[in-house]
Amino acid sequence: MKDDDTMITLIKRLFIGVMLCLCLNTYAAQIYVTDYASEAQAKVFVTTYKSEANCIVYETKYQSDSGSGVWYFTNYKSDARAVIYYTKYKSEADLVVHFTNYKSEARCRY
């Protein structure tokens, strides 16, 4: 049972990471932040250390921006490609991210 749970968790994290970080080379990943963990597709923990992060995220103000790890935050859940919930605990996160001020640093690794 534990091995099955571990495999499911691994597959879920991989899927969520690819979904959040894969930008279709035309638009930034459109992200909606929810206040409810139950409606989120991924729980995200923000770290201050780049070395801990699965994704180095650059927040853009433009939907038309592109690149891996480039996120555009939308105010409307219906416009989002992914719905995330910020968690205070790294242990319950599906994805660990670090925000950068430089688009050239944005990337996801698995």
Secondary structure, 3 states (H helix, E strand, C coil): CHHHHHHHHHHHHHHHHHHHHCCCCCCCEEEEECCCHHHCCEEEEECCCHHHCCEEEEEECCCCCCCCCEEEECCCHHHCCEEEEECCCHHHCCEEEEEECCHHHCEECC
